[in-house]
Amino acid sequence: MDSTRVTEQPTSSYERPQPGADPAEGRGGLLRAPKPLGSSALPAQARADGPPSGPGTSTPCGKGNKGKEPPVNGPEHSQPATADQDTHRPRPAPEAIPPQPGTEQERVPGGPERRTGRGLPPGRPMPMRRDGDRLRFVGAATRRIARGIDLDEIVMGLCRATVPTFSDAILVYLRDPLPVGDERPTGPVVLRLRRTDRIPDERDTEGLLLPPFPEPEPEPSALAELSSLTTELCEVRPGGALNEVLRGVRPVFADAPAARAALPELLGEGGEAVVPGGQHAILAPLRGRRRVIGAALFLRRPERLAFEADDLLVAAQLATHSALGIDKAVLYGREAYIADELQRTMLPETLPRPTGVRLASRYLPAAETARVGGDWYDAIPLPGSRVALVVGDVMGHSMTSAAIMGQLRTTAQTLAGLDLPPQEVLHHLDEQAQRLGTDRMATCLYAVYDPVTHRITIANAGHPPPVLLHLGGHAEVLRVPPGAPIGVGGVDFEAVELDAPAGATLLLYTDGLVESRLRDVWTGIEQLRERLAATAQLTGPDHPPPLEALCDEVLDMLGPGDRDDDIALLAARFDGIAPSDVAYWTLEPEETAPGQARRLARRALARWDLEELTDSVELLVSEVVTNAVRYASRPVTLRLLRTDVLRCEVGDDVPQLPRLRQARATDEGGRGLYLVNRLARRWGATRLSTGKVVWFELHRA
């Protein structure tokens, strides 16, 4: 057995990382292993009286060394013959990235290089002397690349894993834009310089002085500013040299004929100064699952050892793993974007501004990696200046949950437009959930606030109860019948009517806010109530806390870290409408009703100092009341509301909604709604369970 064969004994049994060194770091320092105990682990130095073992000599096993471990080559392996001396030798750990093959194969750290005589600064990486080093390097580098979940992390992982362990500098080009999945991009192929990395001229991350980069003519320190010496965008011409190299997929040395013709096209004018001569550069195409998505250029200094043929295989492995990771990152990014857009579009983009109530909302996904959930909230204006407040939670976190949530929210909006009572809305939602599937479960809370009566009607379907924060700072959990979740079927829902005083704040939320693995739901509700009360104390008993700041304070109780569930939060500040700003009458469906309506509206406007609106209001009230009286069989209601606008509402028992149409010159009627449409700020008609309401609004002067 020759000495070379002896030096390549297995090392995995005793190799371990040095304390304080990160095994995955590309800049890992020298890793040392303790002296092995067995004779088969490491070769020992030849006996002192034996033949000298200099360079190029070897001692056969068993001759002149009987009973001793076979000798090895090189004075750098010489050790004292003392058996109990604990001498360490530098070796890469199995989990570490092996050192860079940039110097002579054997040297002493901090001492002169045997081949060139140049000094090696302490801490510089040792060379990869065997195929096992390359395998360990590829394994550690690919693990580091695989740790990335997005595009930038993967590209950075490739750069940090190869510099300085495999190369002194790297340039990574990617297609712009990157194709996603199976889509076939149109237009020319354009590569963009995504990232460059190099060994710094002055010091590395451990503060060790490094030799400067070479200074080729005419540009000094060519590798020092990679991004400034190369073009950012490169168009791959069909049939060009760069296109042929990329189609070949395999990495090539920069001095190969194909690479010499492709590099000027890739790097641009003056970019060739970055590439050292000889086999000191490798151009590796990055091929994903379907197509080539970029290229990587590995560079070494001219004074370093050139790349070997086996290094092409290393570059191919790095390029393949990086390209596949980039493909997955692009797909994940598209999926996360679609999920986020799906969730956001199914939630209200903006909240309405109904009369007598101010609204604020928040939505938080469960985590960045699970952005789709089934929580939703909504605020729906209703006839009579009322507003419906809805919050719900579909069980699960998936696209299916989000789709079910979208259907239930649309159903709730449709039912709210029919002005059904809250318990009836939940009943129809329950039926809709059963039509969607047998396992479609959800919780929902539906509340209707009337700013005129200062009352709120609430029905619950298995949802956490709302919390009402009063003006004085007292917070109470409203006693609402819990009900069964939506989708159970065959259950009745009960509604309760409660006071909603002016200045109070109603908080609707999903269970993700109050329930987690560390606390049950009722403990979380109590903590929420205490947080609301403590926040209200800061603003005093006469001033409610700002609504947006209150929502932020509520979310602060979650603490850092990922949440177990997504969170939907809806806060409503009840301002109400003062009784002095409301005028309400009931008119019999007679021919004298329009004239009576004009007189009543004139008196109300005089009382509110709005005489400048008298002519317009009398004309529009007369037209709307005339249409109601013509078809109604029960008394007609007339209500005026003075808020930031003047609102007029006329109700009757006829469910058919009026339609705006263009009257002909010979028609005797049909111009009433045309006048309303021209003179009013806005108008509308809403069907009720007892008929309909036609309303219009006018600007106050």
ROFIVO-311328 format. One record per residue (C-alpha): residue in three letters; x, y, z. Coordinates in steps of 0.5 Angstrom, whole numbers, padded with zeros to 4 digits, always signed. Layout:
<sites>
alaXYZ...
</sites>
This chain:
<sites>
met+0000+0000+0000asp+0003+0007-0002ser+0003+0013+0002thr-0002+0017-0002arg-0007+0011-0001val-0006+0011+0006thr-0007+0019+0007glu-0014+0018+0004gln-0017+0014+0010pro-0024+0016+0012thr-0025+0022+0016ser-0032+0022+0017ser-0032+0018+0024tyr-0028+0024+0028glu-0029+0030+0024arg-0033+0035+0027pro-0034+0043+0026gln-0030+0047+0030pro-0033+0051+0036gly-0036+0058+0034ala-0036+0056+0027asp-0042+0056+0022pro-0042+0049+0018ala-0046+0052+0013glu-0042+0059+0012gly-0038+0059+0006arg-0033+0063+0009gly-0032+0058+0015gly-0025+0058+0018leu-0020+0052+0018leu-0024+0046+0022arg-0019+0042+0026ala-0021+0035+0029pro-0017+0032+0035lys-0012+0027+0034pro-0015+0020+0032leu-0015+0014+0037gly-0014+0008+0032ser-0008+0007+0027ser-0013+0007+0022ala-0016+0014+0022leu-0010+0018+0021pro-0003+0016+0018ala+0003+0017+0023gln+0010+0020+0022ala+0015+0015+0020arg+0020+0013+0026ala+0026+0018+0027asp+0031+0012+0025gly+0027+0010+0019pro+0028+0013+0012pro+0027+0020+0010ser+0020+0021+0007gly+0021+0027+0003pro+0017+0030-0003gly+0016+0024-0009thr+0018+0019-0004ser+0014+0013-0001thr+0015+0008+0004pro+0012+0001+0003cys+0007-0001+0008gly+0011-0007+0013lys+0018-0005+0011gly+0022-0002+0016asn+0016+0000+0020lys+0013-0006+0022gly+0008-0005+0027lys+0008+0002+0026glu+0003+0006+0022pro+0005+0007+0015pro+0009+0014+0013val+0006+0020+0009asn+0009+0025+0004gly+0011+0032+0005pro+0014+0035+0011glu+0008+0039+0013his+0005+0032+0016ser+0011+0031+0020gln+0010+0030+0027pro+0014+0029+0034ala+0014+0022+0035thr+0011+0022+0042ala+0005+0018+0042asp+0001+0022+0047gln+0002+0029+0044asp-0005+0032+0042thr-0003+0035+0035his-0009+0037+0031arg-0009+0038+0023pro-0014+0042+0019arg-0019+0038+0016pro-0026+0040+0013ala-0032+0038+0017pro-0037+0034+0014glu-0043+0039+0014ala-0038+0045+0013ile-0037+0048+0006pro-0030+0045+0004pro-0024+0050+0003gln-0023+0053-0004pro-0018+0050-0009gly-0014+0056-0010thr-0007+0054-0007glu-0002+0049-0008gln-0005+0042-0005glu-0001+0042+0001arg+0001+0048+0006val+0001+0050+0013pro-0003+0056+0015gly+0000+0062+0016gly+0007+0059+0013pro+0010+0060+0006glu+0007+0056+0000arg+0011+0051-0002arg+0010+0052-0010thr+0010+0060-0010gly+0014+0062-0004arg+0008+0067-0003gly+0005+0067+0004leu-0002+0065+0006pro-0005+0069+0011pro-0008+0066+0017gly-0015+0063+0016arg-0015+0063+0009pro-0019+0056+0006met-0015+0050+0005pro-0015+0047-0002met-0020+0041-0004arg-0015+0036-0005arg-0020+0030-0006asp-0026+0028-0010gly-0029+0027-0003asp-0028+0035-0001arg-0032+0037-0007leu-0037+0032-0005arg-0038+0035+0001phe-0037+0042-0002val-0043+0041-0006gly-0047+0038-0001ala-0046+0044+0004ala-0047+0049-0002thr-0054+0046-0004arg-0057+0045+0003arg-0055+0053+0004ile-0058+0054-0003ala-0064+0050-0001arg-0065+0054+0005gly-0068+0060+0001ile-0075+0060+0000asp-0076+0067-0004leu-0072+0069-0010asp-0067+0073-0007glu-0065+0068-0002ile-0063+0063-0007val-0059+0067-0011met-0056+0070-0005gly-0055+0063-0002leu-0051+0061-0009cys-0046+0067-0008arg-0045+0066-0001ala-0044+0058-0002thr-0039+0059-0007val-0035+0066-0005pro-0029+0065-0003thr-0030+0057-0002phe-0031+0055-0010ser-0029+0062-0013asp-0026+0069-0012ala-0032+0072-0015ile-0039+0071-0018leu-0044+0074-0023val-0051+0071-0023tyr-0056+0073-0029leu-0063+0072-0029arg-0068+0072-0035asp-0072+0079-0034pro-0078+0077-0033leu-0077+0070-0030pro-0082+0065-0034val-0087+0062-0029gly-0089+0055-0029asp-0091+0053-0036glu-0092+0059-0039arg-0089+0061-0045pro-0086+0068-0045thr-0086+0072-0051gly-0081+0077-0054pro-0074+0077-0054val-0070+0073-0048val-0067+0078-0044leu-0062+0077-0038arg-0061+0082-0032leu-0055+0082-0028arg-0059+0080-0021arg-0053+0080-0016thr-0045+0080-0016asp-0041+0078-0010arg-0033+0078-0009ile-0028+0077-0004pro-0027+0084-0001asp-0020+0088-0003glu-0019+0089+0004arg-0021+0085+0009asp-0026+0079+0010thr-0032+0078+0015glu-0027+0076+0020gly-0022+0082+0019leu-0017+0078+0016leu-0012+0082+0011leu-0013+0079+0004pro-0009+0080-0002pro-0011+0085-0007phe-0015+0083-0013pro-0010+0083-0020glu-0010+0089-0024pro-0011+0088-0031glu-0010+0093-0036pro-0013+0098-0037glu-0018+0098-0032pro-0015+0097-0025ser-0018+0092-0020ala-0023+0089-0025leu-0026+0085-0020ala-0027+0090-0015glu-0033+0093-0018leu-0036+0088-0022ser-0043+0091-0023ser-0040+0097-0026leu-0036+0094-0031thr-0041+0089-0034thr-0048+0091-0037glu-0054+0090-0033leu-0058+0088-0039cys-0056+0083-0044glu-0061+0081-0050val-0060+0074-0052arg-0060+0074-0060pro-0063+0068-0063gly-0057+0064-0067gly-0052+0068-0063ala-0046+0065-0059leu-0049+0066-0052asn-0055+0063-0054glu-0051+0057-0057val-0048+0056-0050leu-0054+0057-0046arg-0058+0052-0050gly-0052+0047-0049val-0054+0047-0042arg-0047+0044-0039pro-0042+0049-0036val-0036+0051-0040phe-0029+0054-0039ala-0028+0061-0041asp-0023+0060-0045ala-0027+0055-0049pro-0028+0058-0056ala-0036+0058-0055ala-0035+0062-0049arg-0030+0067-0052ala-0035+0069-0057ala-0041+0069-0052leu-0038+0073-0046pro-0037+0079-0050glu-0045+0079-0051leu-0046+0077-0044leu-0042+0082-0041gly-0042+0088-0046glu-0036+0092-0048gly-0031+0093-0043gly-0034+0087-0039glu-0028+0082-0041ala-0023+0085-0037val-0027+0082-0031val-0025+0075-0034pro-0018+0072-0032gly-0014+0069-0038gly-0014+0061-0038gln-0019+0056-0034his-0020+0061-0029ala-0027+0062-0030ile-0033+0058-0032leu-0040+0060-0035ala-0045+0056-0033pro-0052+0056-0036leu-0058+0056-0030arg-0063+0051-0033gly-0070+0050-0029arg-0075+0045-0030arg-0077+0048-0037arg-0072+0052-0040val-0066+0056-0039ile-0067+0062-0034gly-0060+0065-0033ala-0053+0064-0033ala-0047+0064-0027leu-0040+0066-0028phe-0035+0064-0023leu-0028+0067-0023arg-0022+0066-0020arg-0016+0071-0019pro-0010+0069-0024glu-0005+0068-0019arg-0010+0062-0016leu-0010+0055-0018ala-0014+0054-0025phe-0021+0051-0025glu-0020+0043-0026ala-0025+0039-0030asp-0028+0036-0024asp-0030+0043-0022leu-0034+0043-0028leu-0039+0038-0025val-0039+0042-0019ala-0041+0048-0023ala-0046+0044-0026gln-0049+0042-0019leu-0049+0049-0017ala-0053+0051-0023thr-0058+0046-0023his-0060+0046-0016ser-0060+0054-0016ala-0064+0054-0022leu-0069+0049-0019gly-0070+0053-0013ile-0071+0059-0017asp-0076+0056-0021lys-0080+0054-0014ala-0079+0061-0011val-0082+0064-0017leu-0088+0059-0017tyr-0089+0060-0010gly-0088+0068-0011arg-0094+0067-0016glu-0098+0063-0011ala-0097+0067-0005tyr-0099+0073-0010ile-0105+0070-0012ala-0107+0068-0005asp-0106+0075-0003glu-0110+0078-0008leu-0116+0073-0007gln-0116+0074+0000arg-0116+0082-0001thr-0121+0082-0006met-0126+0078-0002leu-0125+0083+0003pro-0128+0090+0003glu-0123+0095-0001thr-0126+0101+0003leu-0131+0102+0008pro-0137+0106+0007arg-0139+0112+0011pro-0146+0111+0014thr-0149+0117+0017gly-0149+0116+0025val-0143+0111+0025arg-0135+0111+0024leu-0132+0105+0022ala-0125+0102+0022ser-0122+0095+0021arg-0116+0091+0021tyr-0114+0084+0017leu-0108+0080+0019pro-0107+0073+0016ala-0104+0067+0020ala-0097+0068+0017glu-0093+0070+0011thr-0093+0063+0009ala-0101+0062+0010arg-0104+0068+0007val-0111+0065+0005gly-0116+0064+0011gly-0124+0064+0012asp-0124+0071+0016trp-0128+0076+0013tyr-0132+0083+0015asp-0137+0087+0012ala-0141+0094+0013ile-0147+0094+0009pro-0151+0101+0009leu-0159+0099+0010pro-0165+0104+0008gly-0167+0109+0014ser-0159+0111+0015arg-0158+0104+0018val-0152+0100+0017ala-0151+0092+0018leu-0144+0090+0021val-0142+0083+0019val-0136+0079+0021gly-0135+0071+0020asp-0130+0066+0020val-0130+0060+0015met-0126+0054+0018gly-0120+0052+0015his-0114+0056+0012ser-0114+0054+0004met-0116+0057-0002thr-0123+0053-0001ser-0124+0057+0005ala-0123+0063+0002ala-0128+0061-0004ile-0133+0059+0001met-0132+0066+0005gly-0133+0070-0002gln-0140+0066-0003leu-0142+0067+0004arg-0140+0074+0004thr-0144+0075-0003thr-0150+0072+0000ala-0150+0076+0006gln-0150+0082+0002thr-0155+0080-0002leu-0160+0078+0004ala-0158+0085+0007gly-0160+0089+0001leu-0167+0085+0002asp-0167+0088+0009leu-0169+0082+0013pro-0168+0081+0020pro-0161+0079+0023gln-0164+0072+0025glu-0167+0071+0018val-0160+0073+0015leu-0157+0067+0019his-0162+0062+0017his-0161+0063+0010leu-0153+0063+0010asp-0154+0057+0014glu-0158+0054+0008gln-0153+0057+0003ala-0147+0053+0007gln-0151+0047+0006arg-0152+0047-0001leu-0144+0049-0002gly-0143+0042+0002thr-0144+0038+0008asp-0137+0040+0011arg-0138+0047+0010met-0138+0050+0017ala-0137+0058+0019thr-0139+0062+0025cys-0142+0069+0024leu-0145+0075+0027tyr-0150+0080+0024ala-0152+0086+0027val-0156+0092+0025tyr-0155+0099+0028asp-0160+0104+0027pro-0157+0111+0029val-0164+0114+0030thr-0167+0110+0035his-0160+0109+0038arg-0161+0101+0038ile-0157+0095+0035thr-0160+0088+0034ile-0155+0082+0034ala-0156+0075+0032asn-0150+0070+0033ala-0148+0064+0030gly-0143+0060+0034his-0139+0067+0034pro-0135+0070+0040pro-0139+0075+0043pro-0138+0083+0041val-0135+0087+0046leu-0138+0094+0047leu-0134+0100+0050his-0138+0105+0053leu-0136+0113+0053gly-0134+0113+0061gly-0129+0107+0060his-0133+0101+0062ala-0132+0095+0057glu-0137+0090+0057val-0138+0083+0054leu-0145+0083+0051arg-0150+0077+0052val-0152+0075+0046pro-0155+0068+0045pro-0149+0064+0042gly-0153+0060+0037ala-0150+0054+0032pro-0145+0055+0027ile-0147+0056+0020gly-0148+0049+0016val-0150+0045+0022gly-0157+0046+0019gly-0164+0045+0023val-0163+0050+0028asp-0166+0057+0030phe-0163+0063+0031glu-0165+0068+0036ala-0164+0076+0035val-0163+0081+0041glu-0164+0088+0041leu-0159+0093+0046asp-0158+0100+0047ala-0152+0103+0043pro-0151+0110+0046ala-0148+0115+0043gly-0140+0115+0044ala-0140+0108+0045thr-0135+0103+0041leu-0137+0096+0039leu-0132+0091+0037leu-0133+0085+0033tyr-0127+0080+0032thr-0126+0073+0030asp-0123+0068+0035gly-0116+0069+0032leu-0116+0075+0036val-0117+0072+0043glu-0116+0064+0042ser-0109+0061+0041arg-0105+0055+0044leu-0103+0059+0050arg-0110+0061+0052asp-0117+0059+0051val-0122+0063+0048trp-0126+0066+0054thr-0119+0068+0057gly-0117+0072+0051ile-0124+0075+0051glu-0123+0078+0058gln-0116+0080+0056leu-0119+0084+0050arg-0124+0087+0055glu-0119+0089+0060arg-0115+0092+0054leu-0120+0096+0052ala-0122+0099+0058ala-0115+0101+0060thr-0114+0104+0053ala-0120+0108+0054gln-0118+0111+0061leu-0112+0114+0057thr-0117+0119+0054gly-0121+0121+0060pro-0128+0119+0061asp-0131+0125+0056his-0127+0123+0050pro-0127+0116+0047pro-0120+0114+0044pro-0119+0115+0037leu-0122+0109+0033glu-0116+0107+0029ala-0111+0108+0035leu-0116+0103+0039cys-0115+0098+0033asp-0108+0098+0034glu-0108+0097+0041val-0112+0091+0041leu-0108+0088+0036asp-0102+0089+0040met-0104+0084+0045leu-0102+0079+0040gly-0095+0079+0042pro-0089+0077+0037gly-0089+0071+0033asp-0094+0068+0028arg-0101+0067+0030asp-0105+0061+0030asp-0111+0064+0026asp-0112+0069+0022ile-0116+0075+0025ala-0121+0080+0022leu-0123+0086+0026leu-0129+0091+0025ala-0130+0097+0030ala-0136+0101+0030arg-0136+0108+0034phe-0144+0110+0035asp-0145+0117+0034gly-0152+0117+0032ile-0157+0122+0030ala-0160+0127+0035pro-0168+0127+0036ser-0167+0134+0034asp-0165+0133+0027val-0170+0128+0025ala-0177+0130+0023tyr-0182+0124+0022trp-0189+0124+0019thr-0195+0119+0017leu-0199+0121+0011glu-0205+0117+0009pro-0205+0115+0001glu-0210+0121-0001glu-0210+0126-0006thr-0208+0131-0001ala-0202+0128+0001pro-0197+0131-0003gly-0199+0138-0001gln-0199+0136+0006ala-0192+0133+0005arg-0189+0140+0002arg-0192+0144+0008leu-0189+0139+0013ala-0182+0139+0009arg-0182+0147+0009arg-0184+0148+0017ala-0178+0143+0018leu-0173+0147+0014ala-0175+0153+0017arg-0174+0150+0024trp-0167+0148+0022asp-0165+0154+0018leu-0165+0151+0011glu-0170+0156+0008glu-0165+0156+0002leu-0167+0149+0000thr-0174+0150+0001asp-0176+0150-0007ser-0172+0144-0009val-0174+0140-0003glu-0182+0141-0004leu-0181+0140-0011leu-0178+0133-0010val-0182+0131-0004ser-0188+0132-0008glu-0186+0128-0014val-0184+0122-0010val-0190+0122-0005thr-0194+0123-0011asn-0192+0116-0014ala-0192+0113-0007val-0199+0115-0006arg-0201+0113-0013tyr-0200+0105-0012ala-0200+0105-0004ser-0206+0102+0000arg-0203+0103+0007pro-0200+0110+0010val-0194+0113+0007thr-0188+0115+0011leu-0184+0121+0010arg-0178+0122+0014leu-0172+0128+0014leu-0166+0127+0017arg-0161+0133+0018thr-0153+0131+0018asp-0148+0133+0014val-0153+0133+0008leu-0161+0133+0008arg-0164+0126+0007cys-0171+0125+0005glu-0174+0118+0005val-0181+0116+0003gly-0184+0109+0005asp-0190+0105+0002asp-0192+0098+0002val-0191+0097-0006pro-0185+0092-0007gln-0184+0094-0014leu-0178+0099-0015pro-0179+0105-0019arg-0174+0106-0025leu-0171+0112-0029arg-0174+0113-0036gln-0174+0118-0041ala-0181+0121-0042arg-0184+0122-0049ala-0186+0129-0051thr-0193+0127-0051asp-0193+0123-0044glu-0197+0126-0038gly-0192+0123-0033gly-0186+0120-0032arg-0181+0126-0031gly-0181+0125-0023leu-0175+0121-0022tyr-0172+0125-0028leu-0172+0131-0024val-0170+0127-0018asn-0164+0125-0021arg-0162+0132-0024leu-0163+0136-0018ala-0161+0131-0012arg-0154+0129-0010arg-0156+0122-0010trp-0162+0118-0010gly-0164+0111-0009ala-0169+0106-0008thr-0169+0100-0003arg-0174+0094-0003leu-0176+0092+0004ser-0180+0086+0007thr-0186+0091+0008gly-0185+0095+0001lys-0180+0100-0001val-0176+0106+0001val-0175+0112-0004trp-0169+0117-0002phe-0165+0122-0004glu-0160+0127-0001leu-0159+0134-0002his-0152+0138-0001arg-0153+0143+0005ala-0151+0150+0003
</sites>
